[in-house]
């Protein structure tokens, strides 16, 4: 008998439901925040205690010494202080310091500014005034410095005192372009007042001792003119630098305000979750019917603000990513009508295939027509034989734009019409929202749908930095089965169901795409052009037998295997060998630790005989029960659920 695992929090043996995360095992009841008591998705483990993200930030986050906000990314340590990388800026040029720096008077100066001569460093401009008449008061002695006080005769502000020491042979000082001589004789009066107006000698007056003559003004030379031009250019450059500095400060202030707003929203969400748990605990009775909440998943594990090791076991419910899209009103749903009737009304008397055939034969536009100038194209995200997918903007929202053009290898106007018609007619939560299409240029067609930022399921599964619990894996499988159940209820066969054609949202919901390709397929052509999809093809497809709904069920069995194993099926096997292996009954190896009911579902779906495969209605019901039992802690490994009996 194997020794039971011990809980990493209470150190007691685990004999019931458990949570395994990052090499540690916990009681399900112990897997809560030790500070606020909330259930955890992503967590921070320290000194035998678990913390949720908001509590971790509050207790252990490092605070920026400049903006006073928590540092959740790169920490810059300098002179005993900590900063965001964006806050660690040069006091002179206000640019982010990315190399060496010089610490002067409590401020940081980048190497570039430190290497500049002091007189050419960018600095705030000094206030300048126009002096009409100035008074210079000169006090001197044989061994003391000369003090010169300048004052504006039209201003009551105190004069600026300039001090210049005199040596044995120093008897003059230059102010501007005017040189003032001071006698070294001991009989010199202690104070002389010299009035200088516009540096002209004929306006010099005052009590000047004998023997001291006013100095002729210095005539400007070409060197002086060049220096003045250089000074003007430096002043212009300084003004531009100050404008850039002001813009950077405004941008930094906006970023700080956005960070504060996001922090407030996270705290409010955290408090709201507390209230919901408290209210539910007060109103729930032992005989109450349990409900399954699936809105607490999150796709992206967020970095910890502390330097201590942080583990992400599952994806965080409390991380609220606020984007510009979230603040915009939703795009109004376009409801297509055929001869004045909606799809549900038409389905009462016709099949979906009949409706679609009628639309395509009569070349009816059942989609929203979007003008090209309403759409802003962005970067290329993906490219294939049938088209390219771009990131874009429509009515201020992020969207995905799929472009069909004559440059694409498999360009077909018929395929485009079929796909956009199906996408417009079908409306389900597990399909991406379709906004419309554009056919202004017959050689450059495109359609627009919602942007699903989580990426495709295959990329998520192969990304080991994203941790998925078994409950979350089941949740994804339920969404895919739900979409396929709806599709088959209308008599539509997907024909290309695989992990690459399932998108994952930020809150970990699955959305099936590319179901508009259901049409008669030439087997040899399909094998030549899409050999990579052979991993998901049913054996009857390779035998050139009729393509039925059971082929989609087989593909779903492979997807179920991918979801649990988080690997590519038939990895390392030559693509041309896969059809032979599949027809012989060879399938990917199911791990020994795979839950019994889940493994049974995989085997039932990829059965070699199409008639033995379950329908998606049964698959969806069974997976939903598995998820519900797992969520409520009632799943037993030996129990029978739904479709499978012991």
C-alpha positions in Angstrom: 0.0 0.0 0.0 1.4 3.4 -1.0 1.9 6.0 1.7 -0.6 8.8 1.6 0.6 12.3 0.7 0.9 15.0 3.4 -0.7 18.4 3.0 1.8 21.2 2.5 -0.2 23.5 4.8 -1.4 21.4 7.7 1.1 18.5 7.3 -1.6 15.9 7.8 -2.1 12.9 5.6 -4.5 13.4 2.7 -7.1 10.7 2.5 -9.8 12.6 0.5 -10.0 15.2 -2.3 -6.7 16.9 -3.0 -5.2 19.7 -5.0 -1.8 19.1 -6.6 0.1 22.2 -7.7 3.8 22.9 -8.5 5.1 19.7 -6.8 3.0 20.2 -3.6 -0.2 18.5 -2.5 -3.0 20.2 -0.4 -6.3 19.2 1.2 -9.1 20.8 -0.8 -10.2 22.6 2.4 -6.7 23.8 3.0 -6.3 25.3 -0.5 -7.5 28.7 0.5 -5.9 32.1 1.2 -4.5 32.2 4.8 -5.3 35.9 4.9 -8.8 36.4 3.4 -10.0 32.8 3.4 -11.0 32.8 -0.3 -10.6 29.8 -2.6 -7.4 30.0 -4.8 -6.7 29.6 -8.4 -3.2 31.2 -8.7 -1.3 31.4 -5.4 1.8 32.5 -3.5 3.3 30.0 -1.0 5.5 31.2 1.8 6.4 29.8 5.2 3.7 27.1 5.0 0.9 29.5 4.1 -1.0 30.2 0.9 -1.9 33.7 -0.3 -4.1 34.9 -3.1 -2.7 37.6 -5.5 -4.4 40.7 -3.9 -3.3 39.6 -0.4 0.2 38.8 -1.6 0.4 42.3 -3.2 -0.7 43.9 0.0 1.6 42.0 2.3 4.8 41.4 0.2 4.8 43.7 -2.8 7.8 46.0 -3.3 6.7 49.7 -3.6 8.3 52.1 -6.1 10.1 55.0 -4.4 8.9 57.4 -7.1 5.2 56.6 -7.9 4.4 54.7 -4.6 2.7 51.8 -6.6 3.4 48.1 -6.3 6.2 46.8 -8.6 4.8 43.8 -10.4 7.4 43.6 -13.2 11.1 44.3 -13.3 12.6 45.9 -10.1 15.4 48.5 -10.5 17.5 48.7 -7.3 19.7 51.8 -7.1 21.3 53.5 -4.1 19.1 51.6 -1.7 15.9 52.6 -3.5 13.5 50.6 -5.7 11.8 51.8 -8.9 9.7 50.6 -11.8 11.9 50.5 -14.9 9.8 53.3 -16.4 10.2 55.4 -13.2 14.0 55.1 -13.1 14.7 58.3 -15.2 17.5 60.8 -15.6 16.8 64.1 -13.8 18.4 66.0 -16.7 16.9 64.5 -19.9 13.9 62.7 -18.2 14.6 59.5 -20.2 14.6 56.0 -18.8 18.0 55.0 -17.6 19.0 51.7 -19.2 22.8 51.8 -18.7 25.2 53.4 -16.2 24.2 56.4 -14.1 25.7 59.1 -11.9 24.2 59.9 -8.5 24.3 63.7 -7.7 22.6 65.4 -4.8 19.9 62.8 -4.4 19.1 62.6 -8.1 20.1 60.2 -10.9 21.9 61.3 -14.1 22.4 59.0 -17.1 25.9 58.5 -18.5 25.0 60.4 -21.7 24.1 63.6 -19.7 27.0 63.1 -17.3 29.5 63.1 -20.1 28.3 66.4 -21.5 30.1 69.6 -20.3 28.3 71.4 -17.6 27.6 74.5 -19.7 26.0 72.3 -22.4 23.9 70.0 -20.3 20.1 70.4 -20.8 18.7 72.4 -17.9 15.7 74.5 -17.1 16.1 78.1 -18.5 16.9 80.8 -16.1 14.5 83.8 -16.0 15.8 86.7 -18.0 14.8 90.4 -17.8 15.7 93.4 -19.9 17.7 95.9 -18.0 17.2 99.5 -19.2 19.5 101.1 -16.6 21.8 99.2 -14.2 23.7 100.4 -11.1 27.0 98.9 -10.2 28.3 99.4 -6.7 32.0 98.6 -6.3 33.6 98.1 -2.9 37.3 97.3 -2.8 40.4 97.2 -0.8 43.9 96.1 -1.5 43.4 92.7 0.0 39.7 92.0 -0.3 37.6 90.8 -3.1 35.5 93.1 -5.3 31.8 92.9 -4.8 29.6 94.2 -7.6 25.9 94.6 -7.1 23.7 94.9 -10.1 20.2 96.2 -9.8 17.4 97.2 -12.2 16.6 100.9 -11.8 13.0 100.1 -12.8 12.6 97.2 -10.4 12.4 97.1 -6.6 13.9 93.6 -6.4 17.2 93.1 -4.5 20.3 93.4 -6.7 22.3 90.3 -7.7 25.7 90.3 -6.0 28.7 89.0 -8.0 31.9 88.5 -6.2 35.3 88.2 -7.9 38.5 88.1 -5.8 41.3 90.5 -6.8 45.0 89.4 -6.8 48.0 91.7 -6.6 47.7 92.6 -10.3 43.9 92.5 -10.6 42.3 95.9 -10.9 39.4 95.4 -13.2 36.3 93.2 -13.7 34.2 92.7 -16.8 30.4 92.8 -16.7 28.9 91.7 -20.0 30.9 93.6 -22.7 31.9 96.4 -20.4 35.2 96.4 -18.4 35.2 98.3 -15.1 38.7 99.3 -13.7 39.2 99.7 -9.9 42.2 101.6 -8.6 44.5 99.9 -6.2 45.5 103.0 -4.4 44.8 103.1 -0.7 43.1 106.5 -1.2 40.3 105.0 -3.2 37.0 105.7 -1.7 35.3 102.7 -0.2 32.3 102.9 -2.5 31.9 104.1 -6.1 28.6 104.2 -7.9 28.9 103.7 -11.7 25.9 104.1 -13.9 26.1 102.0 -17.1 23.3 102.4 -19.6 23.3 100.2 -22.7 27.1 99.8 -22.5 27.7 103.3 -24.0 30.5 105.4 -22.6 28.8 108.7 -23.1 26.1 107.6 -20.6 28.6 106.7 -17.8 28.4 109.0 -14.8 28.9 109.0 -11.1 31.4 109.8 -8.5 34.5 108.4 -10.2 37.8 109.1 -8.5 40.6 110.9 -10.3 42.8 108.7 -12.5 40.0 106.2 -13.3 38.7 106.5 -16.9 35.6 104.8 -18.2 36.5 101.9 -20.4 35.4 102.0 -24.1 32.7 99.4 -24.8 33.9 96.2 -26.4 32.9 96.0 -30.1 31.3 92.7 -31.1 33.4 90.5 -33.4 32.6 87.6 -35.7 33.4 85.2 -32.9 30.8 86.9 -30.6 28.2 86.7 -33.4 28.9 82.9 -33.8 28.7 82.4 -30.1 25.3 84.2 -30.0 24.0 82.0 -32.8 25.2 78.9 -31.0 23.5 80.2 -27.8 20.2 80.7 -29.7 20.4 77.2 -31.2 21.0 75.8 -27.7 18.1 77.7 -26.4 15.8 76.3 -29.1 17.1 72.8 -28.4 16.5 73.3 -24.7 12.9 74.5 -25.4 12.2 71.4 -27.5 13.7 69.2 -24.8 11.5 70.8 -22.2 8.4 70.2 -24.3 9.4 66.5 -24.7 10.0 66.4 -20.9 6.5 67.8 -20.3 4.9 65.2 -22.7 6.8 62.4 -20.9 5.7 63.6 -17.5 2.0 63.7 -18.7 2.3 60.2 -20.2 3.9 58.9 -16.9 1.1 60.6 -14.9 -1.5 58.9 -17.1 0.1 55.5 -16.7 0.2 56.0 -12.9 -3.5 56.9 -12.9 -4.3 53.8 -15.0 -2.3 51.6 -12.6 -4.1 53.1 -9.6 -7.5 52.6 -11.3 -6.6 48.9 -12.1 -5.5 48.4 -8.5 -8.8 49.8 -7.2 -10.8 47.6 -9.5 -8.9 44.5 -8.4 -9.5 45.4 -4.7 -13.2 46.0 -5.4 -13.4 42.7 -7.2 -11.7 41.0 -4.3 -14.1 42.5 -1.8 -17.1 41.6 -4.0 -16.0 38.0 -4.1 -15.8 38.0 -0.3 -19.3 39.3 0.0 -20.6 36.7 -2.5 -19.0 33.9 -0.6 -20.4 35.2 2.7 -23.9 35.6 1.3 -23.8 32.1 -0.4 -22.6 30.5 2.8 -25.5 32.1 4.7 -28.2 31.1 2.1 -27.0 27.6 1.1 -28.7 24.7 2.8 -27.6 21.0 2.8 -30.6 20.1 0.6 -30.1 22.9 -1.9 -29.4 22.0 -5.5 -25.7 22.6 -6.4 -24.8 24.9 -9.3 -21.6 25.0 -11.2 -19.9 28.3 -11.7 -17.4 28.4 -14.6 -16.8 32.2 -14.6 -13.8 32.1 -12.3 -11.2 30.9 -14.7 -8.4 33.0 -16.1 -5.9 32.3 -18.8 -2.8 34.3 -18.1 -0.9 33.6 -14.8 0.4 36.9 -13.6 4.0 37.5 -12.2 4.4 37.8 -8.5 5.5 41.3 -7.3 7.8 39.7 -4.7 11.2 38.2 -5.2 10.2 35.0 -3.3 9.4 32.0 -5.4 5.8 32.1 -6.6 3.8 29.1 -7.9 0.8 29.3 -10.2 -1.3 26.1 -9.8 -4.3 27.2 -11.6 -5.4 30.3 -13.4 -6.3 33.4 -11.4 -10.0 34.5 -11.0 -9.1 37.7 -9.2 -6.8 39.1 -11.9 -9.0 41.6 -13.7 -7.4 42.8 -16.9 -9.1 46.0 -17.9 -8.5 47.1 -21.5 -9.9 49.7 -23.8 -12.3 47.1 -25.2 -13.9 46.5 -21.8 -14.9 50.2 -21.6 -16.5 50.3 -25.0 -20.2 49.4 -25.6 -20.7 46.0 -27.3 -21.1 45.9 -31.1 -24.8 45.5 -31.9 -25.5 41.9 -33.0 -26.6 41.7 -36.7 -29.6 39.4 -37.0 -29.9 38.0 -40.6 -33.3 37.5 -42.1 -34.2 35.5 -45.2 -37.4 36.6 -46.8 -38.3 38.5 -43.6 -37.8 35.4 -41.3 -35.0 34.6 -38.8 -33.2 31.3 -38.7 -35.2 29.8 -35.8 -38.4 30.6 -37.7 -37.1 29.0 -40.9 -35.9 25.8 -39.0 -39.5 25.0 -38.1 -40.2 24.0 -41.7 -36.7 23.5 -43.3 -33.4 21.9 -42.5 -30.3 24.1 -42.1 -28.8 22.5 -45.2 -31.9 23.4 -47.2 -31.8 27.0 -45.9 -28.0 27.3 -46.7 -28.4 25.8 -50.1 -31.2 28.3 -50.9 -29.0 31.2 -49.7 -26.0 30.1 -51.8 -28.0 29.3 -55.0 -29.9 32.6 -54.9 -26.7 34.5 -53.9 -28.4 36.2 -51.0 -26.3 38.3 -48.6 -27.3 37.2 -45.1 -24.4 39.0 -43.4 -23.7 42.5 -42.4 -21.8 44.4 -45.1 -18.9 46.4 -43.7 -17.2 49.1 -45.7 -13.4 49.0 -45.9 -13.0 52.5 -44.5 -14.8 51.3 -41.3 -11.9 48.9 -40.6 -8.4 49.5 -39.4 -5.9 46.8 -40.4 -3.1 45.9 -38.0 -0.3 43.3 -37.9 -0.5 39.8 -39.5 -1.3 37.1 -37.0 -1.5 33.9 -39.1 -1.4 32.7 -42.7 -2.6 29.6 -44.4 -3.5 28.2 -47.8 -7.0 29.7 -47.8 -6.2 33.2 -46.4 -4.4 35.4 -43.9 -5.6 36.6 -40.5 -4.8 40.2 -39.4 -5.4 42.0 -36.1 -7.6 45.0 -36.6 -10.0 47.6 -35.2 -13.7 47.9 -35.9 -15.8 50.5 -34.1 -13.0 50.9 -31.6 -12.8 47.2 -30.7 -10.1 44.7 -31.4 -11.2 42.3 -34.1 -9.8 39.4 -36.2 -9.8 40.1 -40.0 -9.6 37.1 -42.3 -8.5 38.0 -45.8 -9.1 36.0 -49.0 -7.3 37.2 -52.0 -6.0 35.9 -55.3 -2.6 35.7 -53.7 -3.8 32.8 -51.6 -3.2 29.3 -52.8 -6.8 28.1 -52.2 -8.7 31.2 -53.1 -12.3 30.5 -53.8 -15.3 32.9 -53.9 -17.6 30.0 -53.3 -15.8 29.0 -50.1 -15.9 32.6 -48.9 -19.6 32.9 -49.5 -20.3 29.6 -47.8 -18.2 30.4 -44.7 -19.6 33.9 -44.1 -23.1 32.7 -44.6 -22.7 29.9 -42.0 -20.9 32.3 -39.6 -23.7 34.8 -39.9 -26.6 32.3 -39.5 -25.1 30.4 -36.6 -25.2 32.0 -33.2 -23.8 30.2 -30.2 -21.7 31.1 -27.1 -19.1 28.6 -28.1 -18.6 30.2 -31.6 -16.7 33.4 -32.2 -19.0 36.4 -32.7 -19.3 37.3 -36.4 -19.5 41.0 -37.2 -19.7 41.0 -41.1 -17.8 40.9 -44.4 -16.6 43.0 -47.3 -16.8 42.1 -51.0 -16.1 45.5 -52.6 -13.1 44.1 -54.3 -13.7 40.6 -55.8 -10.0 39.9 -55.7 -9.6 40.9 -52.0 -12.4 39.7 -49.7 -12.4 39.7 -46.0 -14.7 39.0 -43.0 -14.5 40.3 -39.4 -15.1 38.4 -36.1 -14.3 38.9 -32.5 -10.7 38.9 -31.3 -9.9 35.9 -29.0 -6.7 37.0 -27.4 -5.9 33.7 -25.6 -4.8 32.0 -28.9 -5.6 28.6 -30.1 -6.0 25.6 -27.8 -3.0 23.8 -29.2 -0.7 26.7 -28.3 -2.2 26.9 -24.8 -1.7 23.2 -24.2 1.9 23.2 -25.4 2.7 26.3 -23.2 4.0 24.7 -20.0 4.0 28.2 -18.3 0.1 28.0 -18.3 -1.0 25.6 -15.6 -4.4 23.9 -16.1 -6.2 21.9 -13.4 -8.2 18.8 -14.4 -11.4 20.8 -13.8 -10.3 23.4 -16.2 -9.4 20.8 -18.8 -12.9 19.3 -18.4 -14.4 22.8 -18.8 -12.6 23.3 -22.1 -13.8 19.8 -23.3 -17.4 20.7 -22.3 -17.3 23.9 -24.3 -16.1 22.1 -27.5 -18.7 19.4 -27.1 -21.4 22.0 -26.5 -20.4 23.8 -29.8 -20.4 20.5 -31.8 -23.7 19.4 -30.3 -25.3 22.6 -31.6 -23.6 22.2 -35.0 -24.7 18.6 -35.4 -28.3 19.5 -34.3 -28.4 21.6 -37.5 -27.0 18.8 -39.7 -23.7 20.6 -40.2 -20.5 18.5 -40.1 -17.3 20.4 -39.2 -14.9 18.1 -41.0 -11.8 19.8 -39.6 -12.1 19.7 -35.8 -8.7 19.9 -34.1 -7.0 21.8 -31.3 -5.8 24.4 -33.8 -9.4 25.3 -34.7 -10.4 25.9 -31.1 -9.7 29.4 -29.6 -9.3 30.0 -25.8 -10.6 33.3 -24.3 -9.0 35.1 -21.3 -11.5 33.5 -19.0 -10.7 30.1 -20.3 -13.8 29.5 -22.5 -13.4 27.5 -25.7 -14.7 28.7 -29.0 -14.8 26.5 -32.1 -13.9 28.2 -35.5 -13.6 27.3 -39.2 -16.8 25.2 -39.3 -17.7 26.8 -42.6 -15.5 24.4 -44.5 -18.1 21.6 -44.4 -18.4 20.5 -48.1 -17.6 17.6 -50.3 -13.9 16.9 -50.1 -11.7 15.2 -52.6 -9.7 12.8 -50.4 -6.4 12.9 -52.4 -6.5 16.7 -52.5 -7.2 16.9 -48.8 -4.3 14.6 -48.0 -2.0 16.6 -50.3 -2.9 20.1 -49.0 -3.6 19.3 -45.4 -1.5 16.4 -44.5 -1.0 18.0 -41.0 -4.7 17.3 -40.2 -4.3 13.5 -40.7 -3.8 13.1 -36.9 -7.5 14.0 -36.4 -9.0 12.1 -39.4 -11.2 9.1 -38.8 -10.1 5.8 -40.3 -13.2 5.7 -42.7 -11.9 9.0 -44.2 -8.7 7.2 -45.2 -10.8 4.3 -46.5 -12.7 6.7 -48.8 -16.0 5.9 -47.0 -18.8 8.4 -46.6 -18.0 11.3 -44.3 -20.6 11.4 -41.4 -21.0 13.1 -38.0 -19.1 10.3 -36.5 -15.9 11.6 -38.2 -16.2 14.8 -36.0 -16.6 12.6 -32.9 -13.4 10.7 -33.8 -11.6 14.1 -34.2 -13.0 15.1 -30.8 -11.5 12.0 -29.2 -8.0 13.1 -30.4 -8.7 16.6 -29.0 -9.7 15.1 -25.6 -6.4 13.2 -25.6 -4.5 16.5 -26.4 -6.3 18.4 -23.6 -5.2 15.9 -21.0 -1.8 14.9 -22.2 -0.9 18.5 -23.4 1.2 17.1 -26.3 0.9 16.7 -30.1 -0.7 13.4 -31.2 1.6 11.0 -33.1 4.5 13.3 -32.2 7.7 12.2 -34.1 5.8 9.9 -36.5 6.1 10.5 -40.2 2.9 12.1 -41.5 2.6 9.6 -44.3 2.7 6.7 -41.8 -0.3 8.1 -39.7 -3.1 6.9 -42.1 -1.7 3.3 -42.0 -1.4 3.4 -38.2 -4.9 4.7 -37.8 -6.5 2.2 -40.1 -4.7 -0.6 -38.1 -6.3 0.7 -34.9 -3.2 2.3 -33.5 -4.0 5.3 -31.3 -1.9 7.7 -29.1 -1.0 6.2 -25.7 -3.4 7.2 -22.8 -1.3 7.9 -19.6 -1.9 5.6 -16.7 -2.8 8.5 -14.4 -5.7 9.6 -16.7 -9.0 9.5 -14.8 -11.0 6.4 -15.6 -14.1 8.0 -17.0 -12.1 10.5 -19.0 -10.1 7.7 -20.6 -13.3 5.8 -21.4 -14.6 8.8 -23.2 -11.5 9.1 -25.3 -11.6 5.4 -26.3 -15.3 5.6 -27.1 -14.8 8.6 -29.4 -11.9 7.2 -31.4 -13.4 3.8 -31.8 -12.5 2.2 -35.1 -16.2 1.5 -35.9 -18.1 4.7 -36.5 -21.4 3.3 -35.3 -20.0 2.6 -31.9 -19.0 6.2 -31.3 -21.3 8.3 -29.1 -23.3 11.3 -30.3 -22.3 14.7 -29.1 -25.5 15.0 -27.2 -24.4 12.1 -25.0 -20.8 13.3 -24.9 -21.8 16.8 -23.7 -24.1 15.4 -21.0 -21.4 13.0 -19.7 -18.6 15.5 -19.6 -20.9 18.0 -17.9 -21.7 15.5 -15.2 -18.0 14.7 -14.8 -17.3 18.4 -14.4 -20.1 18.9 -12.0 -19.1 16.0 -9.8 -15.5 17.1 -9.8 -16.5 20.7 -8.9 -18.7 19.5 -6.0 -16.1 17.0 -4.7 -18.3 14.0 -5.3 -16.4 12.2 -8.0 -15.2 8.7 -7.2 -12.7 6.9 -9.5 -14.8 3.7 -9.6 -18.2 5.3 -10.1 -20.1 5.2 -13.4 -21.3 8.4 -15.0 -23.8 9.0 -17.7 -22.7 7.2 -20.9 -20.4 4.6 -19.4 -21.5 1.8 -17.1 -19.3 -0.5 -15.1 
